[in-house]
């Protein structure tokens, strides 16, 4: 059993400083429905909450992260697990189903209270129990005293319980600038969890997907990938080319891709990267005006309003949307993907999909003079 943390001493606690430079990568494990950069405003309860959460007495918003993805996963998933008779920590698969691992980056430098060494702990009259004990109630009290005595501090830095040499971070939302963190990239947690837990005698017993045959996979999903890529680029020929090249890469890496939780999303992500490279090359060329040579371009599914009088105006307006907005709009309203499905296929948060859909609808309304979902009057 963990030793209870002694109460913080009455003397002023002048802490050591640790600085995180701007553009420092941090890693978070969080529910998919929550933004990766959102601070939690809910104060901890007596029996609920994390080590350094805000409290009703000191109700600051907080955000936890880690300096490495391994520490983020280990300290999130292993705190409540124990070893089984075989010497292995088994994490319930349900814990990772709706979570993702996200890398964020700091927009500005951050000053943190350093609790990573014996000297830095001694400076505030503490011991390693402050950062390792499961007595979170007293840890939160200590955190509040540290905040009061060090008004410059924007958060705390302390060592990981499970990864020697790795560090964890909590940021104080009331002392950080808005948008202090910028989302960089994310992964479904299930796709990487066992890789990141390697060496810790821990694993998540995820079900192995059935072996897939590449030929069947290609026949079933090639057109779907073409449509997804066409939604982004609005160029059917280029979308087909990018889809073909993405499937070629998938074929070479089929042992890896076939084990992915969502192979379609893997190929779509690869195809989008190919499109981005092609777009950079095309961006310097003047756009070709719509003319008779365009009549041979497949446009099945691009007509989102069959009863609308002016379909050409809508087609042009959709084509003038930015790629991010057009991609989400066409996937949702033309191909019928739900918001969560789009988020998984494009590897972006559902909230981002919703904001792009809202912005696309506004742009179309500004361009057309009416809501495309209700039809026109011309």
C-alpha positions in Angstrom: 0.0 0.0 0.0 1.2 3.5 -0.9 2.5 5.7 2.0 0.2 8.7 2.6 1.6 12.0 1.6 2.4 14.3 4.5 0.8 17.7 4.5 2.8 20.5 2.9 4.9 22.5 5.3 3.8 26.0 6.4 6.9 27.7 5.0 6.9 29.3 1.6 7.5 26.7 -1.1 9.9 28.3 -3.7 10.0 25.7 -6.5 12.6 25.0 -9.1 11.6 26.0 -12.7 11.5 23.9 -15.8 10.9 25.5 -19.2 9.2 23.9 -22.1 10.2 25.8 -25.3 7.7 26.7 -27.9 6.9 23.8 -30.4 7.6 21.2 -27.7 5.7 18.0 -28.6 3.5 16.6 -25.9 1.3 13.4 -26.0 -2.2 12.9 -24.7 -4.6 9.9 -24.4 -8.2 11.1 -24.5 -11.7 10.2 -25.5 -12.4 10.8 -29.2 -15.3 13.0 -28.4 -13.2 15.6 -26.6 -10.8 18.0 -28.2 -7.1 17.2 -27.7 -6.4 20.7 -26.7 -9.4 21.3 -24.3 -8.8 21.8 -20.6 -11.0 19.9 -18.2 -12.9 22.5 -16.1 -14.5 20.0 -13.7 -13.0 20.1 -10.2 -12.1 16.8 -8.6 -14.3 15.1 -6.0 -13.0 13.6 -2.8 -13.0 10.1 -4.3 -12.7 11.0 -8.0 -10.1 12.8 -10.1 -6.4 12.8 -11.0 -3.3 13.6 -9.0 -3.2 17.3 -9.7 -6.7 18.2 -10.7 -8.3 21.5 -9.7 -10.5 21.3 -6.6 -13.7 23.2 -5.4 -11.3 25.3 -3.2 -8.9 26.0 -6.1 -11.0 25.4 -9.3 -8.5 25.8 -12.1 -9.0 24.0 -15.5 -6.3 21.4 -16.1 -4.8 19.3 -18.9 -2.6 16.2 -18.6 0.0 15.2 -21.1 3.4 13.4 -21.3 6.7 14.1 -23.0 6.6 10.7 -24.8 3.8 8.6 -26.3 5.0 5.6 -24.2 4.6 7.5 -21.0 1.2 8.9 -22.0 -0.2 5.4 -22.7 1.4 3.7 -19.7 0.4 6.3 -17.1 -3.1 6.5 -18.4 -3.8 2.7 -18.7 -1.7 1.0 -16.1 -2.5 2.9 -12.9 -5.5 0.7 -12.1 -4.1 -2.6 -13.4 -2.4 -5.4 -11.4 -0.2 -8.3 -12.5 -1.9 -11.6 -13.1 -0.4 -14.9 -12.1 1.6 -15.0 -15.3 3.3 -11.7 -14.4 1.4 -9.7 -17.0 -0.8 -6.6 -16.7 -3.9 -7.1 -18.9 -5.7 -3.9 -19.8 -9.4 -4.4 -20.7 -10.0 -3.8 -24.4 -13.0 -1.6 -23.7 -10.6 1.0 -22.2 -9.1 1.8 -25.6 -12.1 1.5 -27.9 -13.2 5.2 -28.0 -9.8 6.7 -27.2 -7.1 8.2 -29.3 -3.4 9.2 -28.9 -2.7 12.7 -30.0 0.5 14.7 -30.3 0.1 18.4 -29.5 2.7 21.1 -29.6 3.2 24.2 -27.4 2.5 27.5 -29.1 4.5 29.4 -26.6 7.2 28.6 -24.0 5.8 27.3 -20.7 7.2 27.6 -17.2 6.5 24.6 -15.0 7.3 23.6 -11.4 10.0 21.0 -11.6 9.3 17.9 -9.4 11.4 15.5 -11.3 14.5 15.2 -9.0 15.2 14.7 -5.3 16.6 18.3 -5.2 13.6 19.8 -6.8 11.2 17.9 -4.4 13.4 18.9 -1.4 13.1 22.6 -2.4 9.3 22.4 -1.7 9.7 20.2 1.3 8.3 17.1 -0.4 9.5 13.6 -1.1 8.9 11.1 -4.0 5.6 10.2 -2.4 4.1 13.4 -3.8 4.5 12.2 -7.4 4.2 8.4 -6.8 1.7 7.9 -4.0 -2.0 7.1 -4.8 -3.0 9.6 -2.1 -4.4 12.0 -4.7 -6.4 14.0 -2.2 -3.3 15.3 -0.4 -1.5 15.6 -3.7 -4.1 18.0 -4.9 -3.9 20.0 -1.7 -0.1 20.3 -2.2 -0.6 21.3 -5.8 -2.8 24.2 -4.6 -0.2 25.4 -2.1 2.5 25.2 -4.8 0.3 27.3 -7.1 -0.2 29.9 -4.4 3.5 30.1 -3.5 4.7 30.2 -7.2 2.3 32.5 -9.1 4.6 32.3 -12.2 3.9 28.5 -12.6 1.8 27.4 -15.6 1.9 23.7 -14.6 3.8 20.9 -13.0 6.4 18.5 -14.3 7.0 15.1 -12.6 8.3 11.7 -13.4 6.3 8.8 -14.9 5.6 5.9 -12.5 6.1 3.4 -15.3 8.7 4.8 -17.6 12.0 5.6 -16.0 13.3 8.9 -17.4 10.0 10.0 -18.9 8.0 12.9 -17.5 4.4 13.9 -17.2 2.9 17.4 -17.4 -0.2 19.1 -16.0 -1.1 22.5 -17.3 -3.1 25.1 -15.3 -5.7 26.5 -17.7 -6.1 29.8 -15.7 -2.4 30.6 -16.3 -2.0 29.5 -19.9 -2.7 31.6 -22.9 -5.7 30.6 -25.0 -4.8 28.1 -27.7 -1.5 27.3 -25.9 -1.6 23.9 -27.5 -1.9 23.1 -31.2 -3.0 19.6 -32.4 -0.3 18.1 -34.6 -1.4 14.5 -35.4 -3.3 11.6 -33.8 -3.8 7.9 -34.0 -6.6 5.5 -32.9 -5.3 4.2 -29.5 -6.1 0.6 -30.4 -3.7 0.8 -33.4 -0.6 1.6 -31.3 -1.4 0.6 -27.7 0.5 -2.7 -27.5 3.5 -1.3 -29.5 3.8 1.5 -26.9 3.3 -0.8 -23.9 6.1 -3.2 -25.1 8.6 -3.8 -22.3 6.3 -3.1 -19.5 4.8 -6.6 -19.1 1.5 -5.2 -20.2 -0.9 -5.6 -23.1 -4.4 -5.0 -24.3 -5.8 -8.4 -25.6 -7.4 -6.9 -28.7 -9.2 -9.3 -31.0 -7.2 -10.1 -34.1 -9.1 -9.2 -37.3 -9.7 -12.0 -39.7 -7.1 -12.4 -42.4 -8.2 -10.3 -45.4 -7.5 -11.1 -49.0 -6.0 -8.2 -50.9 -7.9 -8.9 -54.1 -11.2 -8.9 -52.3 -10.3 -5.8 -50.4 -9.3 -4.0 -53.6 -12.5 -4.9 -55.4 -14.7 -3.9 -52.4 -13.1 -0.5 -51.7 -11.4 0.9 -54.7 -14.4 3.0 -55.9 -15.0 4.1 -52.3 -11.4 5.4 -52.0 -11.7 7.1 -55.4 -14.9 8.9 -54.2 -13.2 10.0 -50.9 -10.2 11.4 -52.7 -12.4 13.0 -55.4 -14.3 14.8 -52.6 -11.0 16.4 -51.5 -9.5 17.2 -54.9 -12.6 17.6 -57.2 -10.6 15.9 -60.0 -11.8 12.4 -60.8 -8.9 11.5 -62.9 -6.4 12.6 -60.3 -8.4 10.8 -57.5 -8.3 7.6 -59.5 -4.5 7.9 -59.9 -3.9 8.6 -56.2 -6.2 5.7 -55.2 -4.4 3.3 -57.5 -1.0 4.4 -56.1 -2.3 4.1 -52.5 -3.5 0.6 -53.2 -0.1 -0.3 -54.7 1.5 0.8 -51.4 -1.1 -1.1 -49.4 -0.3 -4.2 -51.5 3.4 -4.0 -50.7 2.6 -3.5 -47.0 -0.4 -5.9 -46.9 0.9 -7.8 -43.8 0.7 -4.5 -41.9 -2.4 -3.0 -43.5 -4.5 -6.2 -43.2 -3.9 -6.1 -39.4 -4.9 -2.4 -39.1 -8.2 -1.7 -37.2 -9.5 0.1 -40.3 -7.6 -0.7 -43.5 -9.9 1.6 -45.6 -8.9 4.5 -43.4 -5.2 3.5 -43.9 -5.5 3.6 -47.7 -7.6 6.8 -47.6 -4.9 8.5 -45.4 -2.2 7.3 -47.8 -4.2 8.5 -50.8 -4.6 11.9 -49.2 -0.9 12.2 -48.7 -0.4 11.4 -52.4 -3.0 14.0 -53.3 -1.3 16.6 -51.2 2.0 16.1 -53.1 0.2 16.3 -56.4 -1.7 19.4 -55.3 1.6 21.2 -54.5 2.7 20.6 -58.1 -0.6 21.6 -59.6 -1.0 24.7 -57.4 1.4 26.7 -59.5 -0.5 26.0 -62.7 -3.4 28.2 -63.8 -6.8 26.6 -63.3 -8.4 25.3 -66.5 -11.9 26.9 -67.0 -14.9 24.7 -67.2 -15.6 23.9 -70.8 -16.9 21.2 -73.1 -13.9 19.0 -72.5 -15.1 18.6 -68.9 -18.2 16.7 -70.0 -16.3 13.5 -70.1 -15.5 13.7 -66.4 -17.5 11.3 -64.2 -19.7 13.3 -61.9 -21.9 10.6 -60.4 -22.8 11.5 -56.9 -21.6 15.2 -57.2 -25.2 16.3 -57.8 -26.3 16.9 -54.2 -29.6 18.4 -55.1 -31.4 16.6 -58.0 -34.4 18.9 -57.8 -32.4 22.1 -57.8 -33.0 24.3 -60.9 -29.4 25.6 -61.2 -27.2 22.5 -60.7 -24.3 24.0 -62.5 -24.1 26.9 -60.0 -24.0 24.4 -57.2 -21.4 22.3 -58.9 -19.2 25.4 -59.4 -19.8 26.6 -55.8 -18.7 23.2 -54.4 -15.6 23.3 -56.6 -14.7 26.7 -55.2 -14.7 25.5 -51.6 -11.4 24.9 -49.9 -10.3 21.3 -50.1 -10.9 20.6 -46.4 -14.4 21.9 -46.5 -15.3 20.3 -49.9 -14.0 17.0 -48.7 -16.2 16.8 -45.6 -19.2 18.3 -47.4 -19.2 15.8 -50.3 -18.5 12.8 -48.0 -21.4 13.7 -45.7 -24.1 15.0 -48.1 -23.2 13.1 -51.2 -21.8 9.8 -50.1 -23.7 9.6 -46.8 -20.9 9.1 -44.3 -21.7 10.0 -40.7 -19.6 12.6 -38.9 -17.8 9.9 -36.9 -17.1 7.8 -40.0 -15.6 10.8 -41.7 -13.5 11.6 -38.7 -12.1 8.0 -38.6 -11.4 7.9 -42.4 -9.7 11.3 -42.4 -8.0 10.8 -39.0 -9.4 14.1 -37.6 -11.6 14.8 -34.6 -15.4 14.7 -35.1 -15.5 18.3 -33.9 -13.2 19.3 -36.8 -15.6 17.5 -39.2 -18.6 19.4 -37.8 -16.8 22.8 -38.0 -15.8 22.2 -41.6 -19.3 21.1 -42.6 -20.7 24.3 -40.9 -18.2 26.5 -42.7 -18.9 24.8 -46.1 -22.6 25.3 -45.7 -22.0 29.0 -44.9 -19.7 29.4 -47.9 -22.3 27.8 -50.2 -25.1 29.9 -48.8 -23.0 33.1 -49.4 -22.2 32.0 -52.9 -25.6 30.7 -54.0 -27.9 33.0 -51.9 -29.8 30.1 -50.4 -29.3 26.9 -48.3 -28.4 24.2 -50.8 -30.3 21.7 -48.7 -33.6 23.5 -49.3 -33.1 24.1 -53.0 -33.0 27.3 -55.1 -35.6 29.6 -56.5 -34.1 30.5 -59.8 
